């Protein structure tokens, strides 16, 4: 599957290079453009790690469709090109129905008003009717094959087997979140595409019609993308629907790079290198579970920004407890064992920081909190607290609180607070054992204090 996805993406890159040839850009510009898109955006992640998704295939087919529009335009818009364009639109539609809006580009590939009028006049000829009939048939063909495939697999005649999919935000699209949000924002996780935005001015100067069409398509595409109920599009790295239309970013990128002076080329190359490096870190973080696969926000993004240490793995995937909002009926300072050790290591488990709590059963609910200052000396260390709940000396539940990701720097003491708030009442357990594990040969913990909170409800 990875090989097939790679072949399709390679086809898409070939199409981009051919399109740039219409503007007579250099081979070096083509190379820079393809490297920027290939290594600075999430298209790589969806080739290697998510090849079964449709994006690599949509990217290739849409790129080929736009290349075909350029060829059609250079041939003065002959009717005989309609069947191929119609087939490609049908193919694009079955891969992702909303991508069918790329057909809106067709009117913008006429060179002038005269060529539009000539095309309209030729439509009413007998020869044109033949090509139009073939075009309609080829447009319907992939759609029919999709319906037939659905019937063979599920026993129903349906074009779309998705259910309960809707556009909940059609009157309030999440455009800012889609483009600049820290959950999946297009320009946050593929920042190199920001350079392309400046290239639309260059495209405007060279091809005003195509520039207008491309900008309008991007606006409509963004509106539709931001209107879907799941505007972040689930798991994965970055805003994946845009992979399908990366060709629209590649063209202005290449034209901008070709048009600017050599000094500005160096600036673009340096910025591109930085953005590629940033994206590669993001991809590493996603693969190693440092970035959350689905749910990110600014605080989480800031916490793991450009971090690659092992201690950050899974740190955003774990839910840490919070203390109850209501005021505690009683607060007790618990006695911690081995608080005088300070330097802990995995070879001396008997000297680890720990607390044993016999609960006051006159209350309904218990919660606890440990505070202190922690220092680790290796980025691979991921210290944790393990809490065990007992009832009549029988283990009821056990949970691990890994908090290495909460320590921003190594070799520096950092204050931490870990809360323990079980989702069951005191009647379910009568004793709690909590132990600190250094997860390394040197982990320092000082000024540790443990507090129990008892609640009446």
N, C-alpha and C positions, 0 to 999 in steps of 0.2 A: 504493500500500500504506500509506503514511504517513497519507493522508487517511482510509482505511478504519479504521485503528487509532485515529486521533483520534476518529472518529465513535463507535466502540464505547466508548472511554474516556469521552467526553462522555455517552453513555447511562448508563455506570456512575455518573458524578457526579450525573446527574439522579436516579437511583435513591437515592443517598445523601441528597440534598436531600429527596426525598419521605419517606424513612424518618425523618429528623430532624423532619419535620412532624408525625409521630405523637406526638412529645414536645413539640410546640408551642415549638420554639426560634425565635429571631429570625432574620430574614434575614441580619443581620450575622454571627451565629454560623455559619450555613450557609456564608456566603462565606469566613470565616476557615478553617473546616474544609476546604473544597474547595481553597483556596489552599495550605493546609498539606500536604495529601496530593498535590496536583498538582505543587507546586514543591519540596517537601521530601523527596520519595522518588524511587526509581528508576523509577517508572512513566513519567516523562517520557523517560528514556533509551530505554525500550523502545517508545515511540511514534515517536520521531524517528530513532533510530539502529538499532533492531532491531525494526522493525514486523512482520516475518515471523514472529517468535516468537508463541506462543499467548497470552501473558500478558495483553495488552490485551483480548483477546476473552473470556478466562476471567474477568477482572475484571468485565467488563460483565454476563456471563451470571450469575455468582454474585451480583452486586449485585442483579440483577433477580429472582433466585430468592429472596433474603432479603426484598426488597420485597414479593414475592408472599406470603411467609409472614406478613408484617405485615398484609396485606390479608385473608388467610385468617383470621387471628386476630381482626381487627376484625369480620369477618362471622360470628363464632362458629363457625369451623371447619366450614363446610358441605362435604359430600362432593363437590359439583360442582366444587370447586377442585382436586381431586386430579389430573385429567388434565393441567392446566397445570404443576403441581408435578412430576409424573412426567416430563413432556416435558423440563423444564428440567434435572432430575437426569440424564436420558439425554444431553442436550446437554453438560452439564458433564463427564460421564464421558468422552465421546469427545474432548473438548478436552485433558483430562489425567486419566487414569483415577483417580489417587489423590485428585483433588479431589471425587470422588463421595462422600467422607465428609461433605460439607456436608449430606447428607440426614439426618445424625444430629441436626441442629437441629430437625427437624420436631416431635418430642415436646415440646420446650421452648416451643413457641408455642401451647400450651393455657393458658388463663388460670388454670385451677384443676383439681383432681381431678374435679370434677363435669362439666366440659366434656370431659374425657378419657373418662369413662364414657359420656357421651351420644354421643360420636363412635363409640365401640366398638359401642354398641347399634345405631346407625344403619347401621353397615357391613353388618349381616345383613339389611337390607331389599332388596327386588327392585330398587328404584331405585338403591341404592348399588352393586349388582352391575354395573349398566350403566356407571356412572362408573368403577368399578374396572377393568372390562374395557378401556374407552377409555384409562385411565391406563396400564395395562400395555402396550397397543399403542403409545401415544405414547412411552413409555420405550424400547421396543425399536426404534422407527422410526429415530432418529438413529444408533443402534448398527448397525442393518442397513445403513443408507446408508454408514456408514464402512467396513464389511466389503465392501460392493459396490464402493466406490471403490478399495479396496486390490486387489480382484480385477481390476478393469479396468486398473489401472496396473501391477500386478506379476504378475498371473496366479495369485495364491494367495488362498484364502479365509482371511483372518486379520484379527483385530481389532487386533492390535499387531504392527507390522512391525519394531519394535526387537528386536535380538538381544543376548544376553549381558548384559542389564540385570538387576541383582540388588540385594538389600538386604544387603550384606556386614556392616553395622554394626547389625543388628537387636537384638543382645544387648549392644551397646556403642555406642549412638547418640552422634553428635558434637554434642550439644545446645549445649554452651558455644561450640564453634567456629561453629555455625550462627547463634547469637544475638549473640555478642560477639567472635568471632574476627576477626583483622585480614585474613584472606584474603578473606572475603565477608560478614562478620557483619552481620546485619539491623540491629542498633542502632548499629553503627559507621558504616555508610554511609547509613543513613536515621535519624539520631538523633532526629528529630522524633517518631518513633513512641514514644519513651520517655514523652512526655506522655500518650499514649493509655492507658498502663498505669495511671496514676492515675485515669483516667476510668472504669475498670471498677467502682470503688467507687460512683461516681455512678449507673452503670447498675444496679448491684446494688440500690441504694435505690429506683430507679424500677421495675425489672422484674427481680425476683430470678430467675425461671425462665430468661429470655433471657440474663441475665448468666451463670448457671451453664452453660447450653448453649454460649455463646460461649467461655467459658474452657476448658471441656472440649474443644471442637473445636480451639482453638488448641493445647492440650497434645497432643492426638492428631496434629494436623497437623505440629507441630514434631517429634514422635517419628518419624513416618514420613519427614519431610524429612531428618532427621539420620541415618536408617538406610540411606539409599541409598549405593551404593558410591562415587558421585561426589557427596559431600555438599555440595561447593562449587558444583556445577552449572555447571562449565565457564566459558567466557568471558562477560564482561558485568560490569555494575556492581552490586555488592551481591547480596543473597540474593533472586534473582528469583522463586522459587516463591511468596513471600509477597505478591507483587503481586496474585495471584488473589484473595486474601481481605483486601485492604486495607479493604474495607467494615467488617470487624469491628474495625478500629482507628479508622476514621472516626467510627463511632457514639459510642463512649465519649469520643473527643476533643471532639466537638460538645457532648455532654451535660455534660462537665466545664466547658467554657468558658462554657456558658449558666448553670451553677449557681453559679459563684464570684462574689465581689465584684468591683467595678470595679477596685480596686487590684490584685487578683490577675489580672484580665484583662490589665492592662498588663504584668504579669510574664510571663504566658503569651505575649503578643504579642511581647515582647522576646526571650524564649527561642526562640520560633518563628522570628523573623527571623534570629537567629543560626544556628539549625539549617538553615534554608533556604539561607542564605549558604554554610554549610559544604557542604551537599549540592551546590550549584551549582558550587563549586570542585571537588568530587570529579568531577562530570560533565565539567567542562572538562578536568580531568586525564586522565580516561578517553579522551575524544575526541582529546586531543593526545598520547596515549601516554606520559603521565607516570606514572599508575598502571599497574601491570601488569594486562593484561586477564584473567589467569587465576590467577596465583600471587603472592600478597602475604603478607608476614609483618610482625611488629612493627617490625623494624629498617628494612625498606623503607618501611613506612608512616610511620615517624618521619622518615626521610630526606627524603621529599617532602611531608610534611604541610603543606597549604595553599600549596604552592609552585606558581607559574604561570610562572616564567621558562622561556625556551626551552631553557636549558642542561639542564633536567631531562628533556626529551623523550627517550624511548627509554633513559634511563639505567638503568631497572630491567629492561629487556628484554635487555640485553647481559650476557654472561657474562665476567667478568674472570678472568684466570688466577690460580692459586695456585702457590706453589713446591712442589716435591716434598717429601714428609714425611721421606724419608731424608736423612741427613747427606751434604753434598756432599764429593766426594773432593778437589776443588780449588776455591778461591774467588779470583777475579781482579778487581781494581779497574780498570775500563776508563777510558780517557781520553776525556772528552767535549769536543767542539768548541764554541766560542762560549759557554763558561760565563761569560765576563766581560761578556756583553752585558746580561743580566738583563731588560731591557725588549725584548720581541719584538713584531713585528707582521707582518701578512700581506704587506706591501709589500717586505719584505726577506728573501726566502726563503734567500738565501745566508748570512744571519747567524743562522739558526735553530739551536737546540740539537740536536745529533745525535751519533751514535756509530756507528763502523764496526768490526765485530768479525770477525776471522779466527779461525775455530774450531780448537781442538785436537782433531784427529780420533782421538787415542788413547783418548778417552772415548766412552761410549755415548750420553749424553744431555746436552743443554745447556739451561739456563734463565737468565734474566736479570731484573734488577730495577733500576728507577730510583726514587730518592727525592729529595725536595726540598720547597720551599715555593712555592706558586703563588698569584698574586693576579690576579683578573679585575676589570674595571671596568664591565662591562655584563652584565646578566642574559641577554642573547641570545647571549653568547659560549659556545662549547662546544669548548674546546681538546682536542687529541687527540695521541696518538702513533701514527705509522704505522710498522709493522715489515715489512720485506721480507726474505725468505729466498732465497738464491741457491745454485746449484750450477754450478760452472764458468761463472760470470758469467751464467747463465740464471735468470730469476725462477722460483722454485718455488711460492711462496705469498706472499700479502700480506694483512695484517689491520690494521684500524684500532681503536684503543682510545680511545673518546670518554669523557672523565671529568669534564665540566662538572658533572654531577649529584653528584659527590663533593665539590664545593666549596659549603659551606653558606651563605656570605655573600660578597657582592662587596666590593671595596676592602679586603679583609683577607687577609693571607697565611695560607694553610692548608696544613698538611703533607699530602703525598700519597705514595703508593707504588703504582707500577704494575708488575705482574709480567708476564713473558713466558715462557710455558712451552709450546712447540710440542708437538703430539701425534704427532711423528714423530722418529726418531733422527738423530743427527749425520751418519750415513752418507747422509742424504737432502739435506743442504745443507752448504756449507763457509764461508758468509759471511752475516752479518746486518747489515742497515742499519736503524737506528732514528732517526726524526726527529720533533721536536716541532713542532706547528703551532698557532699562537696562535688562529686562527679569530676574529680581531678586530684592531683597530688598536692596542690596548694590552693586553698580557698579560705579567705579570711572573713570572719563574722564577729563584729564587736557591737557593744551597746544593745544587745538583744533583749527584748522584753516581750512577754506574752500576756495577753489580756483575754479573759472570758466575759462574755456578755449574755445575760439571762433575760428572757422576755416572757411576758405573761400570755402572749398569743403567738 
